[in-house]
Amino acid sequence: MKKLLLLGDIHANYPALNAIEKYIQPERFDRIINTGDFTVYSTFPNETIQWFRERKKTICILGNTDLRVLRILKGKKLKRPKKDEKRVMYFWTSENLHPENISYLKSLPKQTDFTVGQMRIGLFHGTLDDPDEELDPSVPESRFHKLADHSRFEVHIMGHSHVPYYKIVGGVHFINPGSVGRMFDGDPRASFAVLKIFSGNIAVEHFRIPYPVEKVVEGLKDQQLPDIYGKMFRVGKKLN
């Protein structure tokens, strides 16, 4: 049996990632998978990226926030987001990332795939078709069928929507571990999942665990970043 730890949408929330490490012991897993969005909205992007850099069994891709930070670092204009209270989070991140962590982000793809045994797995931030597409269980099943119909993968691991779910549609397994660092459903606890593959079979379990939210709030205050983000982390909701 192979066990994969599924993480994503950490958004620089290292206290949440560290809580998961203590709870689940990542070294026990065959692979650690990250659906992207290492950065933005909290003040621990370097600690977050370093955590993955130090582990050899990781498979990581970039998310939309990571790509926007890299865009800023290239000297290009940031078209989105439009709101100043969001834009300041991107510029703060780009100004505070360490060079080695910038280099690491630059080395990552937007999507990738791998095999576990005979199981072909695709890793996407949004979907196979669109890195910015947000899928959740309320999306019509026809959309999942369309993705399954032209997919060469038995498993799709996805992020971006911050909604944990597991669906089997058209013989394809669709898994979103939820957001480690920034949940939107009113439950501020960190979300992640465990994927087990054995004899051609699949089992998925989702987890929600508490973490020291006030460490995140304090980090935002120390850097004089918008108060609304501290409120969002406390209540586990998107407020802007």
N, C-alpha and C positions, 0 to 999 in steps of 0.2 A: 504494500500500500504506500502511496505517495501522499504527503500532506503539504498543502500550499496555504500560506498566510496571505490573505487578500486585504490590501490597504488602499486608500485613495483619498483625494481631496483633503489633504492634511492642512493646507493653508497656513504653513509656518507655525502650527500649534504643537510645538515640541512637548509641552507638558502632557498633552493627550497621547502622543506617540510613546512617550516614556512610560505612561501608565499601562499602555497595551503591552509594552515589553516586559514589564514586571508581572503582568497578569498571565501572559500566554507563553513566555519564554521562546522567542523567535528561533533560537538555535535548534529547537526540536523539529523545525520544518525543513522540507526538502527545497522549497523555493519561497521567496518573499516577493510578492507581486505588488506593484504600485501603479494605479490607474492615472496618475498625474495630478497636477496642482500641488506641488511641494510648497509653493510660495503665496504670499500676499494675504493680508487681513490679520496676521499676528506678527509678533516681533522676533520670532525664532527661526528665520529661514536658514541661517547657517547651521544651526544645531540639527535641524530637520534633514537638510541635504547631507550633512556629514554622517548622520546615522545610516543612511543608505550607502554612502561611499565606503564605509567601513565594513560592509557585509558583502561577501563574494557571491552569495546565492540569490541576489536580487535581480529582478527584471522590472525595469522602470520605463515609463514614457512621459512625455511632456503633456501638461494640461494647458488650457487657454490662459490662465494667469501666468504660468511660466513663460509662454510664448510672448505675452505682452511685455513682461519684464525684459526678455532678451531683445525685443524690438526697441525698447527704450535704450538699452545698453549699446545698440547699434547706431544710436543717434537718430532713429526714425520717429516720426510723430505718432502719438498714441491716439487712435481714433475713438476707441471705446475703452473704458466707460466714459460717459459724458459728465457725470456728477463729480464735483470737486472732492467731496468727502470720500469717494472711491479712488479717484485718480491719485490722491496724496498717498494712498497705501502702496500703489505701484511704484511711485517715484521714491518713496522711503525705502522700499525693498531694493530697488536697483542701486541706490546709493550706499546700501549697507551690506550687500553681498560680498563675500571674500572672493578673490580671484580664482582660487581653486574650485570653488563651488559654481562660479560662473562657467568655468571650463567644463565641469561635469554636466551642467544643464545643456550646454552646447553640444555635448556628445550624444545626447539622447534622441531617439526618434519620436515621431508623433504617434505612431502605432507600431506594433510588432506582433510576432507570433512565435510559438514554440510548441514542442510536443512533450507529453509525459506518457511514456510507454507508446501506445498506438493512438493516443488521444491528441487531436490537433486543437490547439487553443489560440484564439485571437485576443489580443489585448488592445483596447481602445479607450480613449478618454470619453468620447461621446458614443459614436457607433462606427461600424465598419464604413458607412457611407459618409458620415459627417461628424467631425470631431467636436462640433458645438451642439449636436442634437442631444436633448435631454429626454431620456426614456424613464418612465416609472410605470407601476402596475396599472395606472389609469389610462395609459396609451392604448388605443384600439389594438386588439390582437392581430389585426390584419397587417399592422406595421411590423410586428415581430415576424409574422409569416413571410413578409417581403424580404426582410433581412436574412431569414433562414433559407429561403429559396435560392439565393445566389451566393451563399456562404460555403466556403470549403472547410469550415471549422465546425467541430462538434460542440465547442464551448466558446462563448463570448464573455469576456470579463470586461466590465465597463464602469465608468464613473460619471462625473459631471453633474448628474441630477441630485446628488446627495441623498438619494432615496434607496435604502437597502431592499433588495428583492431577489427572488430566484424563480425563474419561469422556464418551463420546457415547452417550446413551440416548434412544430415542424421537425421534431427530432433534435433540435438544437437547444443547448442549455444556456440561458441568459442569466448572468450573475452580476449584481451590483453590490459591493460591500458596504455602501453608504459612505459617509464622510467621517474620517478620523477626527477632524479638527473643527468642523463648522456645520452642525446639523441644523435643519430648518423646520423640523416637525414639532417643536416645543419641548423636546427632550434634549438637554445639552450634553448628555453623555456621549462619549466616543463610540463610533460604530465601525465594525470590521467583520470579516467573515473568514471561515476556514473551509477549504475545498479538499475533499478526500477522493482519491482516484484509486480504485482497486478492481482488478479483473474486468476492466472495461466498464465498470459501474462508477457512479458519481454520488457523493453525498455532500451537502452544503449546510453549514450551520452559521447563523448570524449571531453576533454578540453586541451588547451595549454595556459599557462600563464607565463609572465615574472617573473624573480626573480633577486636579486642582485648578479649577477655572480661574480663581483669583490670581494665580500666577500670570495668566494671560492678560487679565484686566490690568494688573500692576505694570506689566510690560508696555501696554498701550499708553497708560498714564505717564510713565517715565519718559516716553518718547513724544509726549504731547500730541498724540494722534486722536482722531475724532472719538468723542465719548460714545457715539452710537454703537461702535464695535464692541466695547465692553458690555453694553446692554445686550447685544445679540448673542455673545458667548454665554452670558448668564442665563438667558431664557431659551436658547437653542432655536431661535427664529431669525429669519431674514427680515430686517426692518427698513431696508432702503432699496 
